[in-house]
Amino acid sequence: MKLLLRRDQKSGLIGKVTFTLTVRAELTDEEKSNIKKYKLGDTMLYERATLTEKGSGLLGVASRLAFKMMNISVSVADLADGKKIDCKDIVEMLAVEDQIKEAAQTFKNVLQAASTFGGEEVIHLT
């Protein structure tokens, strides 16, 4: 697996700059097969925030909708297909990037373990 990251920025109408991080994994055929075989597509690799209070009525619906729009999440399927993440500043973008790198490395380890089921792995010790 290769993790591809692209950093961009764009200016809004009032001059506010938004930073965009595009993430995508380049997967081998074996890795794609293991993702499908073990149904890993919905596995969440990164999630920025969690909603603590749901509220009720119309206000609750509005708050959940606003939260969903602000929340950043990256699943295995997102990583395989590619996903753009808008960040408010460079610091947030770098933090998100670090978290995604760490999650992608962990996921690569999961895929590597999945590839050894039904066989054996040889580890050379020095």
C-alpha positions as CSV (number, residue, x, y, z in Angstrom):
1,M,0.0,0.0,0.0
2,K,1.1,3.5,-0.8
3,L,-0.4,6.5,0.9
4,L,-0.8,9.5,-1.4
5,L,-1.3,12.9,0.2
6,R,-1.9,16.2,-1.6
7,R,-2.0,19.6,0.1
8,D,-3.9,22.5,-1.5
9,Q,-5.4,25.8,-0.5
10,K,-8.3,27.9,-1.8
11,S,-9.6,31.3,-1.1
12,G,-13.2,32.0,-0.5
13,L,-15.2,35.1,-1.6
14,I,-14.3,37.1,1.5
15,G,-10.6,36.1,1.3
16,K,-10.7,33.3,3.9
17,V,-8.2,30.6,3.0
18,T,-9.3,27.0,3.4
19,F,-6.6,24.2,3.4
20,T,-7.5,21.0,1.7
21,L,-5.8,17.6,2.3
22,T,-6.5,14.9,-0.3
23,V,-5.7,11.4,0.8
24,R,-5.8,8.2,-1.2
25,A,-4.3,4.8,-0.9
26,E,-2.8,3.0,-3.8
27,L,-3.7,-0.7,-3.1
28,T,-2.4,-3.9,-4.6
29,D,-4.9,-6.4,-5.9
30,E,-4.2,-8.7,-2.9
31,E,-5.0,-5.8,-0.5
32,K,-8.2,-4.9,-2.4
33,S,-9.2,-8.6,-2.2
34,N,-8.6,-8.8,1.5
35,I,-10.5,-5.6,2.2
36,K,-13.5,-7.2,0.3
37,K,-13.0,-10.7,1.8
38,Y,-12.9,-9.4,5.4
39,K,-15.5,-6.6,4.8
40,L,-13.1,-3.9,6.0
41,G,-14.5,-1.0,3.8
42,D,-16.6,0.6,6.6
43,T,-13.7,0.4,9.1
44,M,-13.1,3.9,10.5
45,L,-9.4,4.9,10.3
46,Y,-9.8,8.5,11.5
47,E,-12.5,10.6,13.1
48,R,-12.0,14.1,14.3
49,A,-14.9,14.7,16.7
50,T,-17.8,13.0,18.4
51,L,-21.1,14.4,19.3
52,T,-21.6,14.5,23.0
53,E,-25.1,16.1,23.2
54,K,-27.7,15.2,20.7
55,G,-30.4,17.6,21.8
56,S,-34.1,17.0,20.9
57,G,-36.6,18.4,18.5
58,L,-35.8,20.7,15.7
59,L,-32.7,22.1,17.5
60,G,-31.4,18.6,18.0
61,V,-31.8,17.8,14.3
62,A,-30.1,21.0,13.3
63,S,-27.2,20.4,15.7
64,R,-26.7,16.8,14.4
65,L,-26.7,18.1,10.8
66,A,-24.2,20.8,11.5
67,F,-22.0,18.3,13.4
68,K,-22.1,15.9,10.5
69,M,-21.0,18.7,8.1
70,M,-18.1,19.7,10.4
71,N,-17.0,16.2,11.4
72,I,-14.0,14.7,9.5
73,S,-13.9,10.9,9.2
74,V,-11.9,8.6,6.9
75,S,-12.9,5.0,6.4
76,V,-11.0,2.3,4.5
77,A,-13.3,2.8,1.6
78,D,-12.6,6.6,1.7
79,L,-8.9,5.9,1.7
80,A,-9.2,3.4,-1.2
81,D,-11.4,5.8,-3.3
82,G,-9.7,9.1,-2.2
83,K,-11.1,11.8,0.0
84,K,-10.8,15.5,0.3
85,I,-10.6,17.0,3.8
86,D,-11.1,20.7,4.4
87,C,-9.2,22.2,7.3
88,K,-9.4,25.7,8.9
89,D,-5.7,26.2,9.1
90,I,-2.3,24.6,8.4
91,V,-1.9,23.3,12.0
92,E,-5.2,21.4,11.8
93,M,-4.2,20.0,8.3
94,L,-0.9,18.8,9.6
95,A,-2.5,17.2,12.7
96,V,-5.1,15.4,10.5
97,E,-2.3,14.3,8.1
98,D,-0.3,12.8,11.0
99,Q,-3.3,11.0,12.3
100,I,-4.1,9.6,8.9
101,K,-0.5,8.4,8.3
102,E,-0.6,6.6,11.7
103,A,-4.0,5.0,10.9
104,A,-2.9,4.0,7.4
105,Q,0.2,2.3,8.9
106,T,-1.9,0.4,11.4
107,F,-4.3,-0.6,8.6
108,K,-1.3,-1.8,6.5
109,N,-0.3,-4.0,9.4
110,V,-3.9,-5.4,9.5
111,L,-3.8,-6.1,5.8
112,Q,-0.4,-7.8,6.1
113,A,-1.8,-10.0,8.9
114,A,-4.9,-10.8,6.8
115,S,-2.7,-12.0,4.0
116,T,-1.0,-14.6,6.2
117,F,-4.2,-16.5,7.2
118,G,-4.2,-20.0,5.9
119,G,-0.4,-19.9,5.4
120,E,2.7,-19.2,7.3
121,E,4.9,-16.2,7.6
122,V,8.7,-16.5,7.7
123,I,10.4,-13.9,9.9
124,H,14.2,-13.7,9.6
125,L,15.8,-12.8,12.9
126,T,19.3,-11.4,13.2
